[in-house]
Amino acid sequence: MICRIYEVPGATLDQYEQVNEQLGSEKPEGVHVHIAGKIEDGLRVIEVWDSSEQIDRYMESGLGQALQEAGVPAPSISEFEVHKLDWID
């Protein structure tokens, strides 16, 4: 499993909601958790996926285009392999 953390300076909650409206509410294949919130200078998004390949497929299947259409700035991305994921309903 892979955890990715996206720091998106300058992004707004309105942009985040616009992207979500375009993508719909269906859970992408391979994702375990998605957490998003406002931070001092933009947004932070934390996700846990089965693999980097699944993240890439989701980006190519429409997320990338939705982010671009909403004008979301490019994020800085950090990633690490998950040792344990617990307490998820």
SVG drawing of the C-alpha trace seen along z (x, -y; Angstrom):
<svg xmlns="http://www.w3.org/2000/svg" viewBox="-22 -31 30 34">
<polyline fill="none" stroke="black" stroke-width="0.4" points="0.0,0.0 1.1,-3.5 0.2,-6.7 0.4,-9.9 0.3,-13.4 -0.5,-16.3 0.2,-19.9 -1.6,-22.3 -0.6,-25.9 -3.2,-28.3 -6.0,-25.7 -9.4,-26.5 -12.3,-24.4 -14.4,-25.7 -12.0,-24.2 -11.9,-20.9 -15.7,-20.7 -15.8,-21.5 -13.5,-18.6 -15.6,-16.3 -18.8,-17.3 -17.1,-16.4 -15.9,-13.0 -19.0,-11.9 -19.1,-9.9 -18.1,-6.5 -15.1,-5.1 -12.1,-4.5 -10.7,-1.0 -7.8,-0.5 -8.3,-3.4 -8.7,-2.8 -8.9,-6.4 -9.1,-10.0 -8.7,-12.8 -8.8,-16.5 -8.7,-19.7 -7.9,-23.4 -4.4,-24.4 -3.0,-27.9 -1.9,-28.4 -4.1,-26.0 -5.2,-22.3 -3.8,-19.1 -5.0,-15.7 -3.9,-12.4 -4.8,-9.1 -3.9,-5.5 -4.0,-3.2 -3.1,0.4 -0.5,-0.8 1.0,-3.7 -0.3,-2.2 -3.9,-2.5 -3.3,-6.2 -1.9,-6.8 -4.9,-5.1 -7.3,-7.2 -5.5,-10.4 -5.6,-9.4 -9.3,-8.4 -10.5,-11.9 -9.0,-13.3 -6.2,-15.1 -8.6,-16.8 -11.0,-17.8 -8.1,-19.3 -7.0,-21.3 -10.6,-22.5 -11.0,-23.7 -7.7,-25.6 -6.1,-23.7 -2.4,-24.6 0.2,-21.9 0.8,-20.1 4.0,-19.0 3.7,-15.3 5.3,-13.0 4.8,-9.3 5.7,-6.3 4.9,-2.6 2.3,-1.9 3.3,0.6 -0.1,0.6 -3.5,-0.8 -6.0,-0.4 -9.3,-1.8 -11.0,-2.4 -14.7,-1.7"/>
</svg>
